[in-house]
Amino acid sequence: MSTTGTAAYPADRSALPELVARAVELAERLGFDQSCRPEQGRLLQALAAGAAGRIGETGTGCGVGLGWLLAGRRPGVRVVSVEREAARVAAVRELFAEVPDLELVHGDWTAIAGHGPFDLLVLDGGGNGKQTAAADPERVLTPGGTLVVDDLTPLTAWPPTFRGGPDTGRTVWYRHPALLTTEVRLAPDLATLLATRRP
Ligand SMILES: C[S@@+](CC[C@H](N)C(=O)[O-])C[C@H]1O[C@@H](n2cnc3c(N)ncnc32)[C@H](O)[C@@H]1O
């Protein structure tokens, strides 16, 4: 998530995947500014292309990250996204009505566990250990499956801190015995954490 994410998209959308362009337009129309940035979207697209099994997301928002996932996923791979705000769920259901193998679930992020396990799971609205509990990787991921946690400031020291205290939203993943965790810097001010379940 980024509070400037929607605004990071160019006015000329011709180079974007069509579903992403549509979702950015919806986000603008609804005044939703927390879409994932294009740098993150391209990472999601690339990771989605590597998933042979299910792909999941918590926090649909207006469907921008979902659009990137759909643009990358292989034919036949099912994608499930959970969102707690009913109006957003309805809007994205309408926006992507013709997209096959896509399920939009209205509910709390914890509902995602009932739709997995996932080869790729993006935690962008609950489950990421920042403000809510962290998802249980052994429940939600296939062996070898990967969790993605977006919108981190790049790591500069260990142990990491956030607002003067321990950054438990990050260390919960690094210290999890079932995971191999790292992060990639996507921009000078933006990093994404990737955690793969040990086979
Ligand atoms: C950062 S935005 C999602 C952006 C979107 N994934 C994208 O890439 O454009 C977070 C979304 O998560 C939703 N959300 C927050 N807490 C949630 C929860 N506990 N369960 C389900 N959705 C939640 C919010 O309503 C919001 O739409």
The ligand as a Gaussian input file, in Angstrom:
#p B3LYP/6-31G(d) Opt

LIG

0 1
 C       -3.433000      -0.720000       0.667000
 S       -5.056000      -0.918000       0.226000
 C       -5.000000      -2.203000      -0.972000
 C       -4.420000      -1.800000      -2.273000
 C       -4.520000      -2.847000      -3.335000
 N       -4.077000      -4.159000      -2.902000
 C       -3.686000      -2.419000      -4.531000
 O       -2.633000      -3.025000      -4.753000
 O       -4.083000      -1.485000      -5.220000
 C       -5.662000      -1.822000       1.609000
 C       -7.063000      -2.359000       1.449000
 O       -7.225000      -3.349000       2.454000
 C       -8.497000      -3.239000       2.995000
 N       -8.417000      -3.808000       4.346000
 C       -7.856000      -3.234000       5.430000
 N       -7.935000      -4.059000       6.483000
 C       -8.562000      -5.179000       6.050000
 C       -8.947000      -6.390000       6.688000
 N       -8.728000      -6.588000       7.980000
 N       -9.551000      -7.332000       5.945000
 C       -9.822000      -7.121000       4.612000
 N       -9.479000      -5.983000       3.967000
 C       -8.858000      -5.025000       4.669000
 C       -8.806000      -1.763000       2.962000
 O      -10.211000      -1.535000       2.975000
 C       -8.147000      -1.337000       1.663000
 O       -9.056000      -1.381000       0.596000

